[in-house]
Amino acid sequence: DVNDLIIKHNLVDYYQSVPERFGQTDHIRTQTDVTRIEPHALGFKITAEDLRTNDTREFTSEYLVYAAGQRCILRDLGAPGADLPFVTNRYDKPEDFPEDRVMVVGGGRSADWAATELHDAGKHVTYTQRQPESKHVPLIRDSLYLPYYARLAQIMEDRSPRIDVHYDTSVERIEEDGTVHLSCGAVTSKVNV
């Protein structure tokens, strides 16, 4: 049910229910790193390490679908100051951010969701993303069936004074006082969050 995808807090339960619904639970291996993929008479031989036990196992399959998802490897901001206590790679709810100004760095569905919720909670949101506007706007337009995307489109069309969107922009460094140095091509700027 697509409506299950609308409530963010139900996503994990929804995704975990899919293998169960199709009788695939015994074929799912979590906490496992794939370390090698090579041709095999049956199709592919996959070597993997169980992260809990450090055991190495091998599997074969006729087909290989690489669908690890966006969070298969946590992204690193890669900017000096990213380890400061007010910088986090986790977003659950607006109440976790008591200040009035928040910067969201991203550009995918999770960042869009966070920017929308934070805006609607009364925060001033600086939304920074490396991708160009020409990639982000079609994602919004193609996702209007999801209420948070319809809301984000409305916020951006209304040019809300509580959201500043920066495309083609990277975070260069973060200072202890909350100043974030951004770069967009040859142009650099500072934002206080």
N, C-alpha and C positions, 0 to 999 in steps of 0.2 A: 504494500500500500504506500503510494508516494507520500501520503500525509504523514507517515511515520518519519519521513526524512525532514519534515518541517520542524519538529521539536528536537533541537540539538541534543538535549540530554537523553533522548531515546535512540540516538544513532548507534551506539555500541551494541545495545541489546538487539536492535534491528539487524545489524550486520552479523552478529553472532547467531541469529536465528536462521539465517539463510542456509548455511551448511546442514544444520539440523533438519530443516524442512526438506532437503533433498537427499538425506541419508548419507552425507559426506563427512560427518564429524570425525570418523575414524581415519580419514585420509588427510586431515589438517594437522600440520606440525607447526606449533608456535615456538617462540624462543629459539629459532634455528637460523643460522647463517648459511646460505649457499656459498660454497667456496670454489666450486668448479662445475662446469658443464661441458660435456664432450660428447661427440658422436658415439653411438652404440648400435649394435645389430637390431635392438628393439626400438631405436629412435634416439634416445638421449640417456646418458648416465649422469646423474646429479650427485655430487659429493656435498655433504652438509655437515655442519658441526652443531651439536646441541649445546646451547649456551649455558644451560644449567649444569650439565655433567661433563662438558668438553669432549664427549664421545663423537667420533666421526662415523657417519653412516653413508651408504650409497643407495640410490634409488634409480630405477629405470622407468621410462615412460615413452609412449609413442609420440606424444605431442608435448610441447613446452610452451606455456603461456606465462610470460613475465608480467605479472600484475601486482607488483608489490605495493603500489599506492604511493601517494605523495609523502607520507611520513615514514617510509621504509628507512630512510636515513635522515635523522634530525638535521635540519639546516642550521648552519652557524652564521651569525650575522657578520663575522669576520672583521669587525671594526674595534679598534681600541676603545675600551670602556664598556664593551658588551657584557663584561662580568660584574658590573656595578649592581648593587642590591635592588635598584628600582627597574632593572631590565630583566624581562622574563620572556621565555618562548612559549608560555602557556596562557591561555585565555579560557575562563569558564563563565564569568558573569561580570557585569559592570561594577557591582559592589566591591569587587576585589581591587578596584582602582579608585581610592577615595579622593584623589585630587581632581581639579577641574579640567586639566589638560592632559591628553594622552596621545602618544604617537603609536600608530599601527604600521608595522613594516610587513609587507606581503604583497598580495595581489590576487591570491586564489580565493576559493570559497570560504575558508576559515577566516582569512583576514577581512573579507567582505562582510561576513557575519559579525565579527568583532567590531568593525568600524560602524556598522549600522546600529548594533545594540548600544554601543558606547555613546553614539550621537543621540539616540533616543532617550538615553538616561541623563541627558543634559550636559554631557562632556563636550569640550572643544577637541575635535579629533584632527590630528595631522596624519594623513594617510599617504604613506610613501611606498612606492613600488618601482622596481627596476624595469618592468615591462612598459612598453609604450601604450598610450591611450587607445591606439588602434587594436590592441589585443584585449584590453580590459573591457571596453564598452561592448563588444560583441558577446563576451561572457555574460555580462549583465542582461543584455537584450535577449539572449537565448535562454535565460533562466527566469524569466518573469513569472513563470508558473509557480515559483517558490515565493511565498510572501516576503521573506527578507530581501530577495532581489527586487521585487516590486517596490519595496520600501526604499532600498538603496537608490534605485532609479529615480524615485520621486525626490529624495534628498538632493541628489546631484542636479536634477532638472530644475529644482527650485533654488539652486545655488545657495543652500543654507550657509549662513555666516559661521556656523559651528563646525564646518568641515573644510579642510584644505587638502586637496588631492595633488600629489606631486608624482608625475610619471617620468620614466627614464631617469630615475634618481636613485642614488646609492647613499647609504649612511657611511660617512668617512670616519667619524669618531664621536664618542659621547663623553662629555665632561661630568665631573662629580656634581656640579651645580645644576645639571639637567639640560645643559646646552648640547644640542645635537648638530653636528656639522654635516651638511648634505652636499652632494655634488651632482650636477646635471650637465654632462658634457664638460665644457670648460668653465661653467658657472658654478661657484660655490656659495652656499648660504648657511646661516645659522638659525636654528629654531629652538626656542625654550619650551620645554615640556615639563 
